[in-house]
Amino acid sequence: MIASSAATQSGIERARAVRDRLLAWTLGEALPTWCAFGIDEARGGFHERLGQRVEILQDRRRVRVQARQVFSFAVAGRLGWTGPWRRAVDEGLAYVLARCVLPDGTVRMTIEPDGRPFDDSFSLYDQAFALFAFAAAASVASDRSVAETAALRLRQTLMTRYKHPVAGFEEGDPRTLPLKANPHMHLFEACLAWVEVGGDETWGRLADEIAELCLRSFLNPEAGWLYEYFDGDWARASGEEGRVVEPGHQYEWAWLLVRWGLLRGRADAIAAAGTLADLAETHGLNRREGVAINVMLDDLTVKDGGSRLWPQTERIKGHVALAGVAGDWEARDRHMGLAADAAEALERYLRVAAPGLWWDKMMPDGRFVDEPAPASSFYHVVCAVEELDKAVKALG
């Protein structure tokens, strides 16, 4: 895959060209590879990583990755892949329900490669991805009742045991601190997914609650940064921890707030999304390499100048969402051009020897860390490809 963009092309034209390349890679290389080698045909479920020569590694399996792969193959069906995506979704969902769900409906954190439990600790982050996977399965299932029943049971436990007295959810029972924005971002994502597949009204109310919590507590009203860590009352954590910002999350929240803002007619949420993306674009990039960095502080101190794959996908999603609500052609084309920049940067991570794999970590000097390809990244890639595809089609 070779990315090239003529200086005379519009942002939308560049986005269309890179969409075509990424869609071809997803359908022709990534999905066949992860279907053939990333699914454990003998024991069920999905492998955690594949070596760069497509070696199957017997790692312990994070439940969040099992959930993400269910989503990824559901998107494969929506994108028109002709491989056995439905079987991957159905069998992946069955594996999650059989191996990963605890008696109270929540999911454990980690299982052994053979499916035995390893760590039954509660993680709000993992619960969010279970709900998200159940919504993805419901979106393509002929009978959605299995996925919906599991989702409602998990939601009920979260509401009765882990609900924060003000808004959102606790990180544990008993309470553990700090409270975190990141799991709530993915809960927000899961709730919106359930709204979009016709879930009950509680999903919409929870999405509203998390959006309001973000606008009220996660965002700095003056500077516009999105903070990550909080005390038990949703005040920003003290010290350096309370000043951490992640450019990838700035873009990801922008994408979600635009979706919610359109759903609820909230111009303030869409305006906040624009500020989040602008801050990340202005201060959160490694300019020499053209990639979003991992972690910084709100005074622009770089804490981690490396660049994981996933912030690049969220940069795509943030900008295509903002293109869809832009007030004029110039602004729309600018956001699509920035989405194209991000997509062309993403292509660098996909230039590996084995078709359909990727590098996950870029160092500040542009070199990649030579390590196996984590399955966890596939969710980010296929979601970005789907969002880019939808935007290109909508904007013509």
C-alpha positions, 0 to 999 in steps of 0.5 A: 500500500503506497499513499500518495496525494496530489497537492491539487486534490481536495480533502474529500478526494484524498479521503476517498482515495485512502478509503479505497486502499484501506477498504481493500486492505481490510477486506482482502488482507486483514479479515482473511488473515485474522479469520484463518489464524486469529480464530482458535478453531480447536478451543474457541474464541480469538487469539490475543496476538499473531506473530509477524510471520503469522505465528499463533501465540498462546497468550492469556486472553483478555476478555476485552479482546474477545469482545472487540473481535466479535465487534470486528467481525460484525463490522466485516459483515456490514462492510460487505466481506464475503468470508464467514463473518457471521459464524465468527460473530455467533461462535465468538459471542457463544464463547464470551457467554460460556467462558467470560461471563460471571454468575452476576452477569459481569465479565472476568478480566482474563482467561487461559488459552484453554478457556479456564478462568485466570483473573475474575477481577472487575474492570469497568473498562471490560464491562463496557466492551462486553456491552459493546460486543453484545450490541454489535452481535445484535446489529447483525443477528437474525435472533438478537435475544441472546445478546440482548439478554446478556446485555440487560443482565450486565447492565442491571448489575452495573446499575445496582452494584456499581452506580456512582451516587452522582453520575456514571459508575464506580471502578470497583466495589468497594470503591477504588480511586481514581475514577476514570473517564476512559471506561465511561467513554466506552460505556458511552460508545456501547450505550449509543450502539444500543440506541442505534440498534433499537435498545430500550430507553435506558440505554439512551438515558445512560448515554445522556448521563455520561455525555453530561458528565463529560461536559460537566466534569471531564472537560476543562471549560476554559482550555477545552482539554479532556482529563482522564483521572478524578477523585470520588466526587468527579473533581479532577485528580490532584497532582500530575495525574489530574493533568494527563491528557491523551490526544487519541481520546480527544479525537475519540470523545469528539467522535462520540459527542458529535453522534450524541449531539446530533441525536439530542440536538445539542450544539454545545456538545458538537462545539466541544467536540470541535475544540477537542479535535482542534487541541489534539491537532494543534498540540498532540501530533508528532509533526515530523512523523505526522502522527498523534502521540500517546500522552501529554499534560495540559501544559503541553509537556510530552509524557509519552511521545510514542505513537500507538496505532489506535490514536491514528484511527481515532483521529480519522473518526473525530475528523469525519464526524466533524466533517459531517456537521461542518457549516460550509464546504471549506470546513468540511473539506478541511476535516476530510483532508485531516482525516485523510492525513490520519488515514495515510499515517495509519497506512504506515503501521500496516506496511509489514511483511505478512498481509493483514497484520500491523505494527502497534507502536511507533517510537518518536523517531518513526521506527516501529517496535518489532513485536507481534500484532495485537488483536486488540488493534483490529477493533480500532482499524475496522471501526475507523474504516467503516466511519471513513467509508460512511463519510465518503459516501455521505459527502459524495 
